[in-house]
């Protein structure tokens, strides 16, 4: 046996650990991780603006693949750090867990909590150039990354060029950081302008009056380059209006409330629509908390209590009546909540769920006080009546569904739904290994049943199109046989009662034909999952299967092709006489072909469905699946890809 001693323990100096294990710091080295290192720099600039030290942020994607972020804040400190003996710029960009946000003397609140943002971005870039505009002059410092040795060993780290006073006089103040992501680290170094645009628009909504510009020097436009500017004087009110563009509001203008308690401040804008589900988006120090947390819990608890009290005070609920549920009061609600606080405790490094217990207490108190003041004023008498009438109708629908299904709650009405003759289950008893294929039509379903591995693959054929959940109430959704079948097969409940721990299959794979009907079925199923089983998507359980479009064969040589471009590239390799078969549907493949191309885990292609931007996902679903025909038409004209078969991958994102 080999000796294992202290000599075998490696100590990674400085930022070497970041380059060796980037996933520990940015989650992934894919597209999401690439944009994460940009967000770290943007968030630093945003903290300056949010704390009142600046008003403007300019983001530029350059033609060489680098990106720069410039703000008009105070500028990164350029003086010498008393302990480390180097400039503040060098400390910020080379030291992990170093920053000005560990106490509250410089920032009353901030998104950067751990002091790793700028240094991680620097560590994962080919080069970084920092310019600081301060004291009437321009300071510059450059960093260059050394290559990784073969075998993944870290070599060297960063070459640092000392901070210099360039002598360039300037009236500006602030910082500019330009960096080029390292192609040796990331799977792709191509920034997506739409991804950046969505995040910058979101930040502009959250920071009323802040001016944020985005320029893409890779795309010529007129006499310059593609450029976008975001500035919203209405702040969260404008945000709610934007989200509700595809819906019908029940009152003309969103309402905004705000308050502060125990150094926790909250601003919340909301508006009710004729929708049947709620859309609540929360942020803490400009960071989207897509999984909610204690602040959302406090808001929901306060809303439910205040509304029930008002319902009794106005006589719309009698003494003999039970209180309404929170779901009833949130039906049709669109709300955006922005919380500012210190000493944030997120659950996990991804910063998607707030864990601070004191946040619930503060937000519940602020919300209760502000809503009571709002709804008890004479001028809002009609407003509270409108909201309560919608809630009472929602409660009646819920109760009707409960009675009809003979269960305790409408959302559990299909748990024991009869699946005999519909679901072909697998024999495996471990949900984490099991897969459910939701297949379009009995014909394709029959082929899938023959092709599958019965140990871990279950087949659920759809015998008709499921209901579009975007346009229907919960009782109408639950009355649809295809929807009920899906919920019963998954076994995890629906809505507030959804519990991913009860999921029978950890891979839910939508398998439909590569035509318009197949695309429509995918859209309907994704809409249902998004509205009533959002955690199924957010926790990575939903996939789209990609069957081949063509089979090209000549003698014993056979290839399956997934796009027109791939087919054209392969044709010269086969030469004349090759036979090309276009698959119009899954049913045209025999069981062996379907297994080899679409169901075999070692060969198939699956697209994981994710929600990278919750507000844009909300807007997209309501645009494409809602009632606003003109908005849907405008979106399709601008974005639809009618020619390329790889559009399935785009749909899934």
N, C-alpha and C positions, 0 to 999 in steps of 0.2 A: 504493500500500500504506500501511496505517496505521502510524504510528510506534509502536514498542514500546520504552518507556523505563522508568526506575525509577519514574516517576510512575504507571505502570500496576500496580505491585506493591502489593497491599493488605496491611496489617498488622492482624490482628485482636487487639484488646486483651482481656486478662482472659479471661472465659468466653464471649466472643462466638463464638470458634471452635467451642465445644461446641454452641451453638444453630444455627450455620450448617451444621455437619456432624455431627449427633448420632450417625449410624451409626458414625463412627470410634471413638466412646467406649462405645456400648452395643450395637453390632451391628445393631440394627433399631429402627424407631419403631413396630413392631407390638406385639402383646400381650407378646411375650418381652422387648422393650426396656422396656416399661412396668414389668414386674416387676423387671427388672434394676436400676432406680434404687431400688427398695425394698430389694433384696438388698444394695446398697452400704451402706445405713444399718444394716440388720440385722447385716451382717458386722462393722461397727465395734463394735456392742454385743456381739456374740458374741466378738470378740477380747478385750474386757474380762473376760467370764465365763471364757473358755478360759484366760486367764492368771491367774486366781484373784482378780480384783478385784471380781467381782460374782457373783450367783447367779440373777438373775431378769431376764427380758425380757418386756415386754408390748407386743404389736402390736395396734393398733386401726384398723379401716377405718371411717371416719366417714361419716355420712349425706350430707355435702356433697361426697363423692368424694375427700377428703384421707385420708391415712393417717399414723399416728404410731407411733414406736418409742421406748419408754422402757426404760432399764436402771438398775441400781443399782450401777454401776461408780464410777470415781473422778470422773467428770465432765470434760467438755472443758475444757482450760485457759482461764481467763478473764483471766489477767494479760497484760501488754503484751509483744508479741514484740520482742526486742531489736533486730532488724534492720529490721522493717517498721513498727514503731511503732503497731501496732493490736493488738486483743485476739486471743488464740489462737482464739477462736470465729470471728472474721472471717477469719483466715488459712485455717482448715480449710474454710470454706464458700465462699471466693471465689478461692483460689489453687490453680491446678493444680500437681500434684507438690509438695504441701506436706502433711506429716503427721508423726506420731510413730513411724513404723515403718521408717524408713530405716536406723536402727541397732537394736541389740538391748538398749538400756538400759531401755526401758519395756515392751517386749513381747518375750518370748523367742521367740514365733512369732506370725504373724498371717496372715489371708487378704488383707488390704489391703496391696498391695506398692508401688503407684505413686503414692499420694497424690492420686488423682483422684476417688475415690468420692463423698464428700460434696459436693464442689464441682460435680461433674457432675449429681448429683441436684438441687442447688439451681438450676443453670443451666437445667434442663429443667422447672422447676416454675413455676406461676403465682406462688406465694408459698411461703415457708418460714419457720417459726417455731422457734427453738432455745431451749430452756430448760435451764439448768445448775443443779443443786442441789449447792452446794459451800459450805463454810465457814459452814454454818448459815443460808444465805440463798439466794434464788432469783435467778438472772440470766436476762435474756431479750434475744434479738436477733432482728429480723425482716428478711426480704428480700422484695422484690417484683420481678417480672420485667417489663421494658418490652416492648411489642409488637414483632413483626417488621414492618418496612416491606414494602409490596407489592413483589413481584419477588425476595423472599428476602434482601434486604439486612438486615444486623443493625443494630439501632438501640439505642444506649444500653447495654443489658445489665441490670444489677441496680440497684435502688434499695436502699441499705442503711440500716437504722435502727440507730444505735449501741447497743452492748451496754450495758444498764443494770442496776444493782442495784435490783430491784423493791422492796426493803424487806420482802418477804414472807419471814418466818422459816420455816424448815423443818428437820426432822430427817432428811430424805432426803439421799441422795447419788447422783449419777449424771447422766444426760442424757436429754432428751426432744426428739425431732426430729419435727415435723409438717410435711408438705408436700402440696401439691396439684399433681399433674402437669398440664402445660400442654397443653390441647386443641389449641393451634396447632402443637404439635410431634408429638404422638402420634396414631396412627390411631384409637385408642380409649383412654379414660381410665378404663375400668371394670375395677377389680381383681377377679380371680377368686379367691374364697375357698378353693377346693380347691387351687389352685396354691400359694397362700401356706401353707395348712395342711400340704401335703406337705413343703415345704422346712423349716418349723419343726419338724415331727415328726422329720425327718432330723437336724436340728441337736441336738434333744434326745437322740436315740439316741447321737450322737457325743460328747456332753458329759454324762457320767454325773452325774445329780443336778441338772443345771440345770433350772430351772422356766421354761417358756415358755408364755405365754397368748396366745390370739388371740380378738379380739372383733369382730363385724361389726355395727355399729350400723345397717346398712341392713336387717337382718332381725330383727324383733321375735321374742322367744322368752320365753314365760312372762311374768314381770314385768319382764324386762329385754331383753337382746339375745342373739343366737346367740353362744355362747362355747365355746372349746375350750382344754384345758390339756394340756401334754405334759411329762412328767417320768419318766425311766427310771433307776431306781437300778441296774439291771443293765447299762446302757450298751450296748456292742456285743453282749453276749450276748442282750439283749432284742431287738436289731436282727435278729440271725440267726433268733431264734425267730419274729419277725414275718414275715420273708421265707419261712420254711419252714412257715407255717401251712397252706399248700395242698399240702404234700408229706409224704412218709412218711420221717421221720429213721431212720437206721440205728443211732443211739445216742441216749439220751434228752436229754442236755444238751449245748449247744454248748461247745466248748473255747476258752479264751482264752490267748494267749501275749503277752508284751510284752518290750521290752528297749530299750537305748539304746547307740548307738555313734557317736562323732565328732559329738556334738550333734544327732544324728538319732534321734528316739524313734519307736517303733512299737508299736501295740496291734492285735492281730488275733484275731478270733473266727471259728470255723468249725465246720461240722457237715456230715456226709455224709447224703445222702438216696438214695432209690431212683430218682432222676431220671437221665436219660441225657446231660445236658449240665451244664456248670458255670455257676455264677453268682458272679462275683467283683466286688466293688464296693470301690473305693479312694477315699480322701480325703487331701488334704494340707492341713493347717491348716484343716480343716472345708470345704474346697472340693472338690466332687466331680470326680474326674479320670476322666471317662466314657470317654476314649480310652486310659486306662492310662498307661504311661510306664515310666521306669526302676525305680521302686519295685515295680511289678507284675512286671516282668521278673526282678528280684532274688528276689522271693517264689517265683515259679514255678520258677526254676532251683534254688533251695534245696529246695523240696518234692520235685522230681523226683529230685535226687541223694540226699537222705536216705531217700526211700522205696525207691529201688533198692538202696541199701546195706542197709536193713533187710530187704528181700525176700531178699537173698542171705544175710544173717546168720541169718535164721529158716529158711532152706532152701526157701522157697517159690519162689525162683529158683535154678536150678542153674548150675554153672560154664559149661556148654555153652549156656545160654540167653542170648539177647540181653537187654539192658536194656529195660525198658518205656519207653514215651514219656510225656511230660508229660500228654498228653490222657488217657491211661489212668488216671493217678493223680488227675486232676481231674474225672473223670466223677462226677456227683452231688454235687460239692462246692459248698456255699454258704459264702462267706467275705466278711467285711467287714474292711478294713484301714484304719486311721487313722494317718497319719504326721504328726509335728510336726517342723518343721525351719526353718532360717533361709536367707535368700538363695535363695528359690525361683526356678527358671527354668522357666516354662511355655512350651510351644511354641504361640505365638499369644496374642493378647489375651484369647481366650475362656477361657483357663485350664482346658483339658480334658485336657492331656497333659503329664506331668512330664518335664523334660529333664535334670535334674541327674545327671551320671554317678556322683557320690559316693553318691547315694541307692541305686543298685543294689548297690553294694559293702556299704553299711551294712545294708540290709534283708536281703540274702542271708546275711550273717554272723549277724545276729540270729535270722533264721528257722531257719537250720541248727542253731545252738546250742540254741535253745529246743525245736525239734522232736525233736532227738536226746535231750535230757533227758526230754522228755515220753514218748516212745514206748519208751524203754529201761527205764522203771520197771516193776516187777512188776505194779503195780495197773492198768497200761494194756495188758497183754499181749493181752487179748481185743479191745481197741480196734484195735490195729495189725493183728490178724488179720482183722478185719472189713473194714478199709480195703483191705488187700492182696488179699483175696479178690475184692472188687469190681473192683479194678484189673486183676487177672489175667483176670477174666471179660471186661472191656472189651477187653483185649489180644487175647483169643481171638476175640471178635466182629470186631475190626478185621482180624485176620489172615485170618479166614474170608472177609470181604468182599473183601480184597485178592486172595486166590486165586480167588474166584468171578469177579471182574471182570478178572483177569489184568493188574493194574497194580501199581505200587509202593506205592500207598496207597489205602485205601478211599475217602477223600474225593475222590480224583480219578477214581473208577471210571466216571464217566459223561462224561468229557470228549469221547470220540469216539462218543458214543451216536448212533445213526442217527436223523436228523430228517426224512428223506425222507417226504413225505406228511403231515407234521405242521406244521412251521414254514414259513410263507410269508415269506421274508426280504425285506429291502429292498435296493435297488441301491446305496445310499450307502455309502461306505467310511470315513466319519468317525463313530466311535462317539459323540462328543459331540453330534452332530446327530440320531442315530438313536433311534427309539422302538420299544419292544416292547409290543404290546397282548396281555395274557394274557386270553383271552375265554372265557366260560362257554358251552360247547356248540358243536357243529359248525354248527348253523343260524345262530347269531349270528356265528360265525367266518366263515361264507361271506359274510354281508352285509358284515362288516368288510373282508374281502379285496376286495370290489367297491368299497367306499367309500374305501379308504385312498389315500394318496399313496405310491406304490411307491418313491419316491426315498429316503424316510427312515422309513417306517412298516412294521414287520413285524407279522405276526399269528400268534399261537400259540393255537389253540383247545384247550380242555381237554375230553377225551372222557369224563371221569369225574371224581369228586371226588378231589383229592389226599389223601394220608395226613395225619392229624393228627400232626405231628412231635413234639408235646409228650409223647405216650404211647408212643413207639416208639424202639428202639435205632437207631443209625446204619445198621446193615446192613438193617434193615427199612425205614427211610426211603429208602435208595438202591435198594431192590428195587421201590419204587412207580414205575410207568411215567410217571405224570404229573410226579412230582418229578424223575425223571431227565431228562425232556424239558426241563423248565424250566432245570435246571442246565446242560445241554448247550447250550441256546440262549443263555444269558447268557455262557458261556465264561470265567467268573471263578473257578471252583473253589468250594470249600465249606469251612466251618469254619476251622481254622488256616491252611489253604492258600488261603483266599479272597484274591484280589488284585484290587482295584477297577480297577487299571490295565489289566487284561485284559478288562474289561467290554465287551461288544459293543454295548450299548445304554445310553445314559446316562439315558433315561427308561424306567422299567418301569411300565406302567400296567395296573392291575387293572380289568377291565371286566366287570361281572356284572349280572344282573337285579336289579331293585328289589323282591326278595321274600326270604323266609326262606332259600331255598336259595342265593340270591346273597350274602346276608349271611354265611352259613356258609362259602362258598367264600372270601370275602374274609378271614374270620377264620383259616381254615386256611392260606392263602397268607402272611398277615402273620406267623402263628406260625412257619412254616418260615423265612421271611426273618429273623425276630428271633433264632431259635435257631442258625441255621447260616450266615447271611449278614448279620450285624448291621450291618456297615459299609455295606451297600447302603442301609439305612435312614438310618443316622446321617450319611452323606454326601449325603443328599438325592436319591436316585435312584428312590424308590418313590412312586407316585401312585395315587390312586383316581379313575377316570373317573366323571363324574356324568351319565348319560343323563337326558333329560327324563322326567317322569312323565305329562305330559299334552300333548296338542296341542289348542288351541282355535282354531277357524276360523269365519269368516263372510265369504262372498263371497271377495274377494281378500286379506282381512286374516287373517294366520296368526301365532300366537305359540306358542312352546314353553315349558312351565311345569315348574318343578323342585320345587314343594312345594304342598301343599293350600292354604296361606295365600296363596301367590302366585296360585293359580287363583281363589280367592274375590275377591281384589283386582282381578283382570282382568275378571271376568264383567260388571260394570257397564259397562265400556268397550265391550264387544261387543254388549250388549243382548240382546233376545230373538232366538231363532232361531240362536244360536251352537251349533256342533257341538263337543262335547268328546270327545276320544278318550283313553282311559287305556291307556298302554303297559304291558302285563304283562311283556314281555320285549324284549330287544334285537332278536330275530328279527322282531318285528312292524313294525319300521321298514324302509323301503327304503333303498338305499345312499345316495341323495342326502340323505335326512333324517338318517341316521346321521352322515354327513360334516358336515352343517351344524350339528348340535347337539352332537356328542360327540367328533369326531375333528379338526375344523378348528382348528388352533392359534389362529386369530384370533377364534374364537367360543366354543370349548368351555370347560367349567369342570373344572379338575383340583384335587384336594385332595392336597397334599404330606403324606406320612406322616413324622412326626418323633418323636424320643425326647427329650422335655424332661427327664424324670426317670427315670433308668435303673432305680432300685430299685422305683418304682411300676409301671413297665412290666413288670418281672420278676414282680411280685406279680399284676398283672392278667392276664398271659398264663397263668400257672400256675393262677390261679383259674378263668378261663373255659374253658381248654383241658385242664386236668388232670383228676385222678380224684376230687377232693373235691366230691361232688355237692351236699352241704348248703351248703358255702361258696359254690359257684356260684349256687345257688338264692337264697341270701340277698343276694348282690351284685345279681342280676338284679331281684329285688323292689325293692331300694332305688334302683337307678340306671337301669333300662331305660326307654327312651322308646318306647312302643308306638304312639303316635298320629301323631307328626310325621315326615315323610319326610326332613327335614334331619338325621336321625340319622346319616346316612353321614358327615357332616363330624365328628360327635362321635366316631364309631368310629375315625376316622383319627388322632386326636390321641393 
